[in-house]
Amino acid sequence: MAGAGGVGPEGVRGTGGRVRAVQPGRPRLPDRPDQRADEVRPQERQPQHVTRYQPDAIKANWPLVDLLTEFGNHRGLTAAQVVLAWLQAQKPWIVSIPGTTKLAHLQENLSSSEFKFSGDELKTFTEAVSKIKIVGDRYAKESAQQIDK
C-alpha cells in the first residue's frame, strides 16, 4: 500500500515499512516567543476550511505551544527545535524535512539535531504531549481523503 508520497514498502529497503510524505503547509508555531493564541491569525496559517486553524481551535490547542516553549526555554531551544528533536527521537528511520525560505530558520532547524532527549525526558515529554487534547482536523476533508491512513 503506497503512502501519500507514492512509495510503498518496497521503497523502504530492509524495514518493511513505508515512506509517507506529508506536506504540513504553513508554519504552525508562533512567530514570537511571547505571541499568544489571540494574536495568531488563522488565515496566515492555513486555509479557513481547516478547522484546526480557526480562532477557537487555536486557543484550545495553545497548551501544546506552551509545553513546547517551556521545554525549549529550559534547554535553549525554540519550540520548532523541540518538535524536530522530538520527531528525530521517535525512531531512527523517521526523518523530518522542514521547509524554509530563510537561512536563519534553516540553521535553527539543523541545529535541532544537536539536542538529544534522555530516556526520561522523552518519556515525560511524550506523556505530557499525549495529555493535550488537540481540537480541529489537521487537513481539509478533501486533503485528508488523499492520505493513506
C-alpha positions as CSV (number, residue, x, y, z in Angstrom):
1,M,0.0,0.0,0.0
2,A,1.5,3.3,-1.0
3,G,1.7,6.3,1.2
4,A,0.8,9.9,0.2
5,G,4.2,10.2,-1.4
6,G,3.6,7.2,-3.6
7,V,6.3,5.0,-2.2
8,G,5.2,1.7,-0.7
9,P,7.1,-0.9,1.4
10,E,9.2,-2.0,-1.5
11,G,10.7,1.5,-1.5
12,V,12.0,1.3,2.1
13,R,14.8,-1.1,1.9
14,G,15.0,-3.6,4.7
15,T,12.5,-2.0,7.0
16,G,9.2,-3.5,5.8
17,G,7.8,0.0,6.4
18,R,6.7,2.7,4.1
19,V,7.5,6.2,3.2
20,R,4.9,8.8,3.8
21,A,5.4,12.3,2.6
22,V,3.2,14.8,4.5
23,Q,3.2,18.4,3.5
24,P,2.1,20.3,6.5
25,G,1.6,23.6,4.8
26,R,2.4,26.9,6.5
27,P,4.0,27.3,10.0
28,R,2.1,26.2,13.0
29,L,4.1,27.7,15.8
30,P,4.0,31.3,17.0
31,D,6.2,33.8,15.3
32,R,7.5,35.2,18.6
33,P,8.0,33.5,21.9
34,D,5.6,36.0,23.6
35,Q,2.8,35.6,21.0
36,R,-0.5,34.4,22.4
37,A,-3.3,32.5,20.7
38,D,-5.5,35.5,20.2
39,E,-2.6,37.1,18.2
40,V,-2.3,34.3,15.7
41,R,-4.5,34.9,12.7
42,P,-5.6,31.6,11.2
43,Q,-5.8,33.0,7.7
44,E,-2.0,33.4,7.8
45,R,-1.6,29.8,8.9
46,Q,-3.9,27.6,6.9
47,P,-6.9,28.0,4.7
48,Q,-10.1,28.8,6.6
49,H,-11.6,25.4,5.8
50,V,-9.1,23.6,8.1
51,T,-10.8,23.5,11.4
52,R,-7.6,23.3,13.5
53,Y,-6.7,26.8,12.5
54,Q,-9.9,28.5,13.5
55,P,-9.6,31.0,16.3
56,D,-11.3,28.8,18.9
57,A,-9.2,25.8,18.0
58,I,-6.0,27.8,18.1
59,K,-6.9,28.9,21.6
60,A,-7.8,25.4,22.7
61,N,-4.6,24.0,21.3
62,W,-2.4,26.7,22.8
63,P,-1.3,24.4,25.7
64,L,0.8,22.5,23.2
65,V,2.7,25.6,22.2
66,D,3.1,26.5,25.8
67,L,4.5,23.0,26.5
68,L,7.0,23.2,23.6
69,T,8.1,26.7,24.6
70,E,8.5,25.8,28.2
71,F,10.5,22.7,27.5
72,G,12.7,24.5,25.0
73,N,13.3,27.5,27.2
74,H,14.9,25.3,29.8
75,R,17.2,23.8,27.2
76,G,18.0,26.8,25.0
77,L,15.7,25.6,22.2
78,T,12.9,27.2,20.2
79,A,9.5,25.4,20.1
80,A,10.3,24.4,16.5
81,Q,13.6,22.8,17.5
82,V,11.8,20.8,20.2
83,V,9.3,19.5,17.7
84,L,12.1,18.5,15.3
85,A,14.2,16.9,18.0
86,W,11.2,15.0,19.3
87,L,10.4,13.7,15.9
88,Q,14.0,12.5,15.4
89,A,13.9,10.8,18.8
90,Q,10.9,8.6,17.9
91,K,12.6,6.1,15.6
92,P,15.9,6.1,13.8
93,W,14.2,5.8,10.5
94,I,11.9,8.8,11.0
95,V,13.2,11.9,9.1
96,S,11.7,15.3,9.3
97,I,12.0,17.5,6.3
98,P,11.1,21.0,7.4
99,G,10.8,23.7,4.7
100,T,12.0,27.2,5.0
101,T,13.0,30.1,2.8
102,K,15.1,31.8,5.4
103,L,18.7,30.9,6.1
104,A,18.3,31.6,9.9
105,H,15.4,29.2,10.0
106,L,17.4,26.6,8.1
107,Q,20.3,26.9,10.6
108,E,17.8,26.7,13.5
109,N,16.2,23.6,12.1
110,L,19.6,21.9,11.5
111,S,20.8,22.7,15.0
112,S,17.8,20.8,16.5
113,S,19.8,17.6,15.7
114,E,22.3,18.6,18.3
115,F,19.8,18.1,21.1
116,K,19.2,14.5,22.2
117,F,16.4,13.6,24.6
118,S,17.4,11.5,27.5
119,G,15.2,8.4,28.0
120,D,13.4,10.1,31.0
121,E,13.0,13.4,29.1
122,L,11.5,11.6,26.1
123,K,9.1,9.6,28.2
124,T,8.0,12.6,30.3
125,F,7.6,14.9,27.3
126,T,5.7,12.4,25.3
127,E,3.3,11.7,28.2
128,A,2.7,15.5,28.6
129,V,2.0,15.8,24.9
130,S,-0.4,12.9,24.9
131,K,-2.5,14.5,27.6
132,I,-3.2,17.5,25.5
133,K,-6.4,17.2,23.5
134,I,-5.9,18.7,20.1
135,V,-9.0,20.4,18.7
136,G,-9.8,20.5,15.0
137,D,-8.9,18.5,11.9
138,R,-5.3,18.6,10.6
139,Y,-6.4,18.7,7.0
140,A,-9.4,19.8,5.0
141,K,-11.7,16.8,4.2
142,E,-10.5,16.7,0.5
143,S,-6.9,16.5,1.5
144,A,-7.5,14.0,4.3
145,Q,-9.0,11.6,1.8
146,Q,-5.8,11.6,-0.2
147,I,-3.7,10.5,2.8
148,D,-3.1,6.8,3.4
149,K,-4.2,6.3,7.0
